[in-house]
Amino acid sequence: MAVASYNTDTMNNKVDIVNLNLRKPEDGFHKINEFKHDFPPTKMMWIPDIEGNRKDILATTAECLRIWEMDEETNTFQEHKISRNTNSDYCAPITSFDWNTHVPSMIGTSSIDTTCTIWDIETRSVQTQLIAHDSAVYDICFRDENLFASSGEDGSVRHFDLRDLEHSTIIYESPNKQPLLRVAWNKRNIYQLATIQQNCNDVMILDFRYPMKAVRTLKSHTAQVNSIAWAPHSQSHICTAGDDHQTLIWCLNSQDAPQSVNGTGQE
């Protein structure tokens, strides 16, 4: 597991790599490595590796996209900065990213400059860049090798196809166009997404077949929700975390009709 510090006053952050001994889980996590990270990461993610055959590679975003590759000989992480600005290591601040599980060499990033950028981390180059929203883009998530969604300050969730970037589809718009901070695609249901709104305690479940409305609203948090993640093994389970110091795991039923789900989160 990678754990980052959050220090906005100085360029003096770090990322700890910690390990859990599954034979003695009661001993908790132990730090096995660390590296310096100037700005606090806006997101971190390990390379998709279901079979466990790849080298340990971690991606982070902040003022640029970074790829950290483990050097087994020196037991250190080698840093590779990737920026679309050829004259600088930096670009417009990156708010989030997603790793394409179908094409592990592909990462998509979202930025405050209204764009989404698709990167090839093997060549360390930009595959494509597009203006995705009317204002800052706060998150991006892949459905497969070609399709991805984004959410942003303009209060919309939008859908894109890398094979036809001339067009996009607005899946959902929040009431009063309140910013949508995160969007996550169900890993086992190609039609289902989740999104969260700024200063809101609820989680909206979206269905690609029913655009412009939430088919479910999850209500149990007592403060703003700031993180969402679908289970990798189940289409019915989603985890949410909020400023109320709660992490809730939800089990959703299979009904398609719009409804609100109240108090079904399980800690």
Secondary structure by P-SEA (a helix, b strand, c coil): cbbbbbbccccccbbbbbbbcccccccccccccbbbbccccccccccccccccccbbbbbbccbbbbbbbcccccbbbbbbbbccccccccccccccccccccccbbbbbccccbbbbbccccccccccccccccccccccccccccccccccccbbbbbbccccccccccccccccccccccccccccccccccccccccbbbbbbccccccccbbbccccccccccccccccccbbbbbccccbbbbbbbcccccbbbbcccccc
